[in-house]
């Protein structure tokens, strides 16, 4: 069992405080995986996450706190997110696809698999817009399980938008180096995209027609995964979890024992538990604020 690092709200930071629940401690919820990613919570607070190298999705139960296999042979799913209908969306980059999974039956529907007749680089993270449609990032990471895919078929690593009911995505931004983490606000008006290649995270205004406008640098830091809390604080990953307020002011860092923190989300009862996927483990931390929903 790894050593558990205690964290407290009594710890003050230069620009404020991370909204951790009083007396809360970082807890090791599960371990023994190869590389955890893509945590996503359903309406009840159950959290699903991926173990991509082992080609499976796991489920943390809000009732028992136990982690069990949810699904195997998942298309090497990476980033996950629930849509407004309760379907689990997955970036299945084995064949460069986006899946919709019925969590009751495990029935898979392929939402998207190509752009202009060519394979995607490897959809990585996604965010369904409340008004319909979804945004997703498509960086290129050479996978050892790919066959005959030494080079990307897409000429750029982009952010795309797929309108509701469509099979034809549009390019939302093709000027990034290596877009990865992505999350939007609950009102559907603001989008954050982490360009891990440029070591920057950008903020966009989402227009009524879903086009991205008014791009600006939110912070000088890239990220593997992103999440937001109900106060508008943005959580970035990489070396632990770094938290910024809505103005882009750094609140502080949550150290994690692992060498790399891939992603983060809110789940559990009242969605006030922060779930952190870090290499071979899943961690939790009780917060004083709920996640943005």
N, C-alpha and C positions, 0 to 999 in steps of 0.2 A: 504494500500500500504506500502510495506516494505521500510525502509530507504535505500537510494542508496549511496553506498560508492564511492567517487570520487578517481580516480587513475590517475596519471600523469607520463609521461616519465621523469619529472624533479626529480623524486624520485630515488636516487642512491642506489645501493646495494653494499655490500662488494666486490663481484666478478664481477660486471658488472651491466647490466640493462636488464629487460624484455622488449622486443620490442613492447611496447604499443604505439599506435598512439598518437602524441602530443595532449594534452588536452582531451583525451578520458576518458569517465566515464563508470563505470559498470552500465548496465541498466537491469531492470527487464522486460523481454520480455513477460512472461506469468506465471501464478501461479494458485493454486487451485487443484493440482494433489496429488496423494498419494506417489509416489516415481518415479522420473524421471530418465531415464537411456538411454544409447545407442545412442547418437546423431550421425547422419551420413548425409553428404551433397551429393546431386546429382550434375550432371555436371553444372546445371544452378545456383546452390547455395542454392536451397531449402533444409531445414534441417528437417529430420525426427527423432523423438525420441520416446521412449517408456514410458508408465505409467504402469509398470508391474503389480502391484496389481489390477489395473482396467482392465487389459487384453486388452490394446489398443495401437495403434501407432498414433502419432499426427504429423502434418506437419506445419512447419513455412514457410510462403511464402516469397520468395525473392522480389516479386512484391508489396505486401501489408504490410508485416511485421506482418500479423495476423497468429494466430495459430488455426487450425481446426482439427477435427478428420479425420484421413486418413483411419483407418481400426480398426474394433473391432473383438474380438475373434481371437487373434493373437498368440495363443499357449503360452501365457505368455512370449512374446518376451522380451529379455533383450538387449544384444549387437546387434548392427546393423552395416552394412557396404555395400556400393555399389560395385558391381563387374564391370569389364571392359565392360560388355554388358548393363549396366544401370539397372540391376536387384538388388533389395534390399535383401540382405542376412540377416537372422535373427536367433539368437540363441533362439529357442523356447523351453524353458526348462520344459514346462508342461509335455511333453512326451519325453524329452531328445533328441530333434531333431534340425536339422538345416534346415531352409526353404529358398527358393528363391521366392521372391514376385515380380510379374509384377506390377509396380506402376500405369500403365494405366488401367489394368483390375482387379487388386487385386487377380489374379489367383495365387494360392500357389502350388509350387512344393516342395516335401520333398526331400531334397538333401541327408540327412543322418539321421539314427535313431538308429543305434546299432553298437557296436564294439564286435566282436567275439560272437555274439548272445546275448549279454547283453546290457541293457539300459546304456546310459551314465549317469554320475552323474547329469549333468545339464549344457550343453554348455552355456558359459557365455559371452565371447567376441571372435571376430574373425577378421582375416585380410586376404583378398585374395591376393595372390602373383601375381605381374604383369606378370610373366612368365607362370602363370597357377596354379591351385590348390589353397588351402587355409589352413591356420593354425588356430586353435581355442583352447581355454582353456576350461577345464572341471573340475572345482572345485565342491565340494559338499556343498550346502547350503540347509538345510532342509526347504522345502516350505510347508506352511499350506494348500495349495491346492492340494498337492500330495495325492494320495490314495494308501495305502498299500506299501509305500516306506520309511520305517523307517531307512533303512540302504542302503548304496550305493552298486550297483551290481559290479562296477569296483573297483578293489582292491587298486588303486592309483588315485590321482588327477593329471592329465597329461596335456601336450600340445600335440596335434595331428596334422598331416598333411594329408589332403585329396587331392590326385592327381586329376587333371582335368578329368572329365568324369567317375570317379571311385566311387564305393560304399564301398571301402575297405581302410580306413585310416590307417596310420602307426603311431606308437608312436614316437613323435619328442623329448620329454623329459619326463621321469617319475621319476625324482629325486627331484622335487619341493614339497614344503609343501602344498601350496594352490594357484596355478597360477590363475591370474584373468585378468588384463588388458594386451592387446597385440596390437602391431603396428609394421609395417615394413617400411623401406625406399622406396622411389619411384623407385629406381633402382633394388629393389628386392634382395639386397645383405646383408642387415642387419636386424635383428629382435630384438625387445625388448619385454620382458615378465616380468610383475610385479608379483612377488611372495608375495602376500599380507600376507600370513601366516608366511613367514620368514622375512618380512619387508625388502625386497631387490628387486631391479629391475636388471634383467640380460640383457646382450647384447650378441647376437650370430652372427656368420658369417653364411650366407646361402650358402651352396655348390650348384654346378650346378644341382645335383640330388635332391635338396631340403632338404638334411639332414642338421641339425644344428650342427655347429662345433665352436670351440674356445670360449666356454662360459666364460664370465667374469662378475663380479659384476660391473654394471654401476653406481649404487648409493645405499647407505644404506637406502633405503626407498621403501616400497611397494606402491601399488596403486590400486584403483578400475578400473579406465580407463586411457588410454594413447592416446596422439596424438603427431604429429611432425609438425614443421613448415618448410618452404622452406630453412631456414638456418641450419636445423639440430638440433634445440633446441627441447628437449623432455619435454612434459607437463604431470605432474602426478597429480592425484586427491586424495581426502580424506578430510583433513582439508584445505579447499580452493583448490587452484591450485598452485603447486610448479613447477618452471621451471628450467631446467638444460641445459647447452650448450652441444655440441656434445662430449666434453671431460669429461662430468660428473660433471662439476663445477656448483654449485647452483647459479642461477642468482637472485632468489628472489621468493617471494610468492604473489599471488593475493588473498586477503582475500574475502570470500564470507559470507554473513549474515547467511546462513543456517548452521545446525550442521554437515552436511556431503555433500561433493561434489562427485557425483558418476562417472561422465564422462565428456568428453570435445572433441570438434572437431572444425574445421574451416569450415565456409560456408559463405553465403551471396554473394553480388556482389564482384567479383574478389577474393572470398574466403579469405578475409582479416578480417572477423569477427569471434571472438572466441565465440563459443556457449558452455555454461556450464550448465549441468543438476545437480540440487542440491535439493534433497528432493522433496518438492512440487512445485518447481519453475524451470524456464528456464531463464538464464541470458545471456547477450551478452556484448562483449567488443571489440571495434575497435582496430585493431593491425596495426603495421607498416610493417608487413611481412605477406605473404600469407601462407596458410597451405601447407604441402607437398602433391603433387598429383602424 
